[in-house]
Amino acid sequence: MSDDLARVAVLLSGRGSNFVALADACARGEVPAEIVLVLSNKADAGGLDRARERGIPTVAIPSKGMPREEHESRLVAALDEVEAHWVCLAGYMRLLTPVFIDRYAPRIVNIHPALLPSFPGVDAQAQAWEYGVRVSGCTVHLVDTGCDTGPIVLQRTVPVLDDDTSDTLAHRILEQEHVAYPTALRMLLTRRWRVHGRRVVFDPLIDVDRPWPASAN
Amino acid sequence: MSDDLARVAVLLSGRGSNFVALADACARGEVPAEIVLVLSNKADAGGLDRARERGIPTVAIPSKGMPREEHESRLVAALDEVEAHWVCLAGYMRLLTPVFIDRYAPRIVNIHPALLPSFPGVDAQAQAWEYGVRVSGCTVHLVDTGCDTGPIVLQRTVPVLDDDTSDTLAHRILEQEHVAYPTALRMLLTRRWRVHGRRVVFDPLIDVDRPWPASAN
């Protein structure tokens, strides 16, 4: 454990391919973070196996049959116990209430497989394909209590090809998700930013290739 | 006049920069079309002046104070008189009713300064900037009676930069509109296509660089 690394927890409900992308990017040193916990609301989520393979602690807190606020209180307790500072949702298939949001916002991040605000909610790739857009993509955003409505950090585009099916489109979007999510998390952890209105505003990058002092403009 | 050129009419309400882009592309032979009429619902629309400069016939049929269906009947009469086959909307700031749509669909095309279905309606660039998207763009679509809801032909993306304002974003989107609209019109005029569900499906391009017969796959 390093004091220089952000303590990130991941919430997932399924195979967790975006968790794997984040974990690999952290392991390669591309994102200054340590994934300190993988939490799932499904005991059989494949992402928990991927975490165990990597020696990352896991906790499953099944949501089925449990009142929503009690479930979230237990999630928060598990996150507090490992002193998580950031929470990344990676295919976590439930909306979060203020019980959770108020504890961790604005340091809750999600990735969505469409260019929000187009196609929020489930099956975004199929929604986009059926709508007939010629460009789709993925969106990393801060999480609020709405469905995929929070301030946007980063978007990457994916063209819809003439011979695409919903599945081939989803596959190419997923490839871009695996690039976008680590990139966005690195931006959030390494740059100064604020939310202005509902825009995520990053301070200008210092141009390290330019001799100091940088010339005016 | 050539029998090989599609007879296209343009409807506009303002300066008509997309009309100019279409007219220039036609004049350069990039789009196999002839603009046979520019129609406006505003007698003082700058686009009418641009048309006159190019020797393109113009008609103004002011919409103000006229019942909507009567106005559209007069538009249709003007289009019928010049035997227009296609209608391109270029900053035409009114919705069209079945009086017009049923006469010319599916050969009515519009361009919208956002990646539909995000940000339909007026001030799309400002809507996108205020929402905080990181990617916007423009959409060429077939026109139905909804507000920017018709099947999509082509989209081009424009990144939203950290130091963009709504105006700088709108300027860069406009540059892409001027590329997208002629490109989309050329596609519609030169390729086989159909609307499937609400997707515009183009038949595969014949690869003209490959000797005939093209090898399988």
Interface residues (C-beta under 8 A of the other chain):
Chain A: L115 L116 P117 S118 F119 W129 E130 Y131 G132 V133 R134 V135 G137 T139 P151 I152 V153 L154 Q155 R156 T157 D162 D163 G197 R198 R199 V200 V201 F202 P204
Chain B: L115 L116 P117 S118 F119 W129 E130 Y131 G132 V133 R134 V135 G137 T139 P151 I152 V153 L154 Q155 R156 T157 D162 D163 G197 R198 R199 V200 V201 F202 P204
